Amino acid sequence: MGETLNLVAVTRPVSLSMNACELTHLSREMIDVSRARDQHAAYEGLLASLGCEIVRVAAADELPDAVFVEDTAVVVDEVAILTRPGAGSRRKEVAAVGDALVDHRALRQLEAPGTVDGGDVIVHGRDVFVGRSARTNDAGIAQLRDFLEEYAYVVRPVNFVGALHLKTAVTAVADDIQLLNPRWLPEKLPVAAGRVVEVHPDEPFAANALRIGNTVLHGAQFPRTRERLEAAGVHTIPVDLSELSKAEGGVTCCSLILRALQARSS
Ligand code: CIR
């Protein structure tokens, strides 16, 4: 592999109650929790093999969507902002993630009436793109801006349609390449200096990719889009999260990836 990444991946176990998860665009299908746990363990193993130290938040079997830790915080090198998720059922997930992050970052907390899901937030250099969605409102975006501009980040609201989160519609797969579903993202983001890989039309959910150094984790159910990524020179590893995808989760949702830094005073 050759890279020393020094990354931390915060994860949380699949909850026993996962079949009561929030659903927006998909019809409810039975989730095999045991299989979801195996897939999640393989995902964690892959992150560890790529050089991430896994920091596991305590299980919360009564919180159906707890595995999707991405939505509970926005983390940059200087600070972690604990969110107030847009779905009321998910707000109790946040405190325990804060307990896991406190050793790694100074913490801030979003307050009502603001709502933000981390899945709507893409940090790219000093730019922070935030999707306006059913989960993320303008009051939440304004609070994020207040917290982040202190550290010279520029918060840029983004409009998108049809997807649950911004990262369902677009992710950066290299410094200069974004992967997107053009039907869900009418305006391309100015990430990645203009190179674009579009998802295969038969794979609308394939824009969610998780970049770890020079490797991109990508849903195993999207082989046609993966071909496009490889053709663009992006090294991908397919990950089978088929059970978690029934809960509208993808590869980014199941972790918070942060650079390993010493804790800072709050
Ligand atoms: C929800 O609707 O909140 C969960 N069932 C799925 C969350 C997926 N998270 C993400 O895309 N960041």
Residues whose N, C-alpha, C, O or C-beta is under 5 A from the ligand:
A	BS01	CIR	C21 E22 L23 D65 F68 E70 D71 G119 H165 A247 E248 G249 C253
